[in-house]
């Protein structure tokens, strides 16, 4: 076994990425404080060819060196929009035909391993603030909540880790389309 070289990875250029068919998933960031978390979500969105990111409320926006430091150029490939309020973003996404799910521990949440959606369905996933989680007004507008099963004492994950887990799981059935 050996590591693949950069040439063997067949990475897309910015132009190739922009022209590529996208995974019909949008990440919605609900008042995220950390620029490093924002940059990490950009990088994850790039990895799974997401359609875009909605940065809501006081979530930091590019360009910023601390976002760029973690995103490693993904702010150049991923389309993003800013909304003053997350509720406005969710309403607009629903009008555009997206099913919107909050990633939150909530009554009647769907455990991630049991969540299924047709590969053709347009999805938006809301990730909440590092302390308060997804705002209750936002949850009320969502089609449901997805919960990441956790076995330890903490029962919480950093938003960038949660985004990586959820976005991979949601992208997994769609991966065959892109190969």
N, C-alpha and C positions, 0 to 999 in steps of 0.2 A: 504494500500500500504506500502511496505517496500523495502529497498535497498537489493539487492542480495549480498550474501556473496562471498568471493573470490572463494570458492569451487563450488558454484552454477554457476559461470561464465564459467566454462569448458574451461579455457584458455589452449592453446596449449603450450607444452614445446618447446624449441628451436628445438629439433630433430623432433617433430611432425610438427612444422611449416615448416621446411626445406623439409620434405617429402610430405607435403600437395599439392594438385593441386592449382595452382596460378591463380589469375585474370590476364588475358593477357593485362595488362596495365603497362607501364613503365613511371615513372616521370623523366623528364630531367630538371636539374637545370643549367641555363645559367648564369654563373658568379654571383652567390649569395655571398654576403659579410658576412652575419651574421651566425655564427655557431649555434645560437639558431634556426634560420629559417631552417637550414639544419637538425638539430636534430628533429625539429617538423615534417618535411616532412618524415623523416624515421619513426617516430611514426605513422603518418597517413598511410603511405605505409603498415606498419605492420597491422594496423586496418582493411584494405581492401584487405589483401593478395595479394598485388601487386607483379608482377614478379620481379621488381627491380627498381633501380634508377641509372641514369647517372649523375655523378658530373662533370661539365664541366668548363674549364678555371680555374679561381682562386677560384672556389667554394671550401671551406674547406672540407677536407676528414677525416674520422675516421682513427685511434683512436685519439680523442681529448676530454678532460674532458668537455668542453663547449658543444660539440655535444652530448656527452653521457648524460649530465645532462638533456637535453630536450628529447632525444630519449628514455630514460628509458629502455635501452636494445635492442631497435629495430635495432641497428647497428649489433647485433648478428644474427638477423633473416632475414633481407632484404639483398639480393645480390645487390652489387653496382659495378660500373665500373667508372673509371676516363678517361676523354678525354681532351686533351690539348685545343681543340676547340669544341664548340657546333656544328659547321657545320659538323665536322667529325662524331660526334655521330648521328646526324640526317641522314646523308648519310648512315651510317652503319645500322641504324634501318630500313630505307626504303628498303635497300637491303635484310634485314631479313623479309620483308613482313609487316612491321608496317605502319599504317596510322599515320602521325605525324601532330599534331595540336599545334600551339602556343596559349597560353592564353594571349590575348592582345586585346586592343581596336584598331581596324583597319578597314579600308574600306572593306566592304563585310564580316565582321566577322559574325559568327553565334552566336546568343544569346544563352546562355547555356540552357535555358528552351526549346529551339527549336532544340538542337543538339540531333541527334540519330545516333546510330551505332549498327549494329548487335552484339549480345552478343558474337559471335564467332570471331569478328574482333579484330585483334591485334592493340592496340592503344599505342601511345606515346604522352605525353603531355609536352610541354616545358613551364616552368615557368621562368620569367625573373628577371633580376637584380632589386634590391629594388628601384633604382632611375631611371635607363634608360629603364627598361622593357626588352622585348625580342629583341635581336639584329636584325636589318633589314636584314642582310645577312641570318640569321637563318629563319626569317619569309618567305623570298623568296624561301626557300627549303621546307617549310611545305605544307601540303595538304590543309591547311586552318587555320583560327583563330577562337577561341572560346572566347566569351566575357561574362563576368559576368554582368548581368544588375544591375545598381546601381542608386539609386534615390536621393541621397544626394548631397552635394556640392563637396565633395572630388573626387569622381570618381576614387578612387584607394583603394586597399586593401593590407595589408601586405601579402607577398608571402605565409606565412604559412597558413593564413586564406583562401587565394585564392585556395591554394592546397587542403585544407580540403573540400571546397565547390565543386570544380571541380571533385576531385577524388571520393567523395561520389556520385555525380550525375552520373559519368561514371560507377561506380560500381553498382549502384542501379539495373539496369536490370539483372545483373549477380548474384545478391545476392541469388536468388532462387536456382541457381545451387549448391551453397555451403551449403544449409540447408538440 
